[in-house]
Amino acid sequence: MARTTSRSLRKVSGGRYHFSRGKKSYELAGFPANTKLADTKKAQHKRGRGGAVREALLTIKQMNVADSQGKSQKTEIVNVVENPANANLVRRNVITKGCVVETKLGRARVTSRPGQEGVVNGVLV
C-alpha cells in the first residue's frame, strides 16, 4: 500500500468518507529519512516530480557551522543534545531541522533539512 498525502478516510465525527477515485501520483508521500549520526556519510537519491533529483542524508558525521559574524567552517558532530520537535529523536541520535547538536566548536542548532537537502548546516548557540 502506497503512502499518500490525501484526505483522511475518517470524518471528525468518526464516519467514513467514500472516495470515487484511487490515489494520484502527485499525492504520493515518502518515508522520513531519519538522518542518523554515524562515522560515514550515506545518502539516498530520491526522484521527484518532473525528474528532479533530491539527496536525502541517511548518516552523517560532519556539518557546516556559522558563527555570529557569519563565518562558517566544517566541524564534527559529537552528539544530539536536544530536539524541540520530538524527545525520542534525541535518544536515537536522529538529526532534523531545529535540533541542537554538540560539535567540537560548541552547541549548534541545525538550520537545514538533512532529509531533503542532503547537507547539514547550523549556527552556534
N, C-alpha and C positions, 0 to 999 in steps of 0.2 A: 504494500500500500504506500503510495507516494505521499510525502508531507506537503501540505498546502497552506496558503495564507488566506483561503476563502472564509466566508462567514461560518460561524459555528452551526452545528446541527441542531442545537437546542435554543429555545427562546428563553427569556428571563424568567417566564412563568414555569418553565420545565417542559413545555410542549415541544414538538418536533417541527422543524422546517422540512418541507418536501421539495427538493431541487428538481428542476426539469432538465438538467444537463449534468455532465460529468466535469472533471477537472480540466482546466485550461493550462497550457504550458507556461503562461505568464503568471499563474498563481502558484507555481511550484516553489517550495521553500527548501532550504538546505539545512544541514545539521550544524550546530555550533562547532567551531574549530577547537575550542578549549586549549589555547596555547599554553604548553607546559614549560617549566623550567628544566632544561637538560643541557648536557655538555655540547651536543652537536646541534646544528641548525637543520631542521627538516621542514620543508614547505610542500604544499599541495596546490596544484593549479586547478582553478575552477573556471569553467566556461560559462559566461553569462549570456544575456540576450544580445543578439547581433554579432555573436562571435567574440565578444570582449573576454579577455582572459584576466582573471584576478589571482593573486597569490595569497594563500591562507597559510600562516605560520602554524606548525604543529608543535615544534620545540625550538627553543632559542636560549642563548646564554648571554648575549651582549645587547646593549641598547644605546641609542644616542641620547645624551643628556645635555640640556641647555641650562646655563646659569642665569642669574638675574640680569647680566649685561648682554645676554643674547648669544654668547659664545658657546658653541656646542662641541662635545667630544664623545668618543665611543668609550664605554666602560662596561664592566662585567656586572651582571645581576647576581646578587648573593642569595636573596630570599624574598618571598612575597610577604609583606607585613600586614596590609590592610586592604579591604575591598568594601566600599560602602554599598555595592550592589548585592553582594552575597557573601556571608561569612564562611560558607562552606568552600568557596573557591580559594580562600586563603590556606586552608588545611591541605588542599590538593595542589598548591603552588600553580594555580591557573592565572595567567596574565590577561587582563581585559582592560579596556579603556577606563580610566578613573582609578585604577588600583594603585596603591602605594607600594613600591618595591625598595628593598635595601640594596644599594650599589656600593662600589668601592669609593665613590665620591660622596656618599651620603644617601639620604632618602630622596626618592624621586617619584613624582606622580606621572603615570602613563597618559599621554595625550593622543596617541594614535590608536587605531583599531587593528591589533595584530591579526585577527582572524579574517580581516577584509583587505588590509593594505599590504601585508607581508613585511612590515617593518615595525620596530618598537621605538618610539620617540617619547621623551619625557622632559619634565622640568624639575629642578631641585626644589624641595620644600623645606 
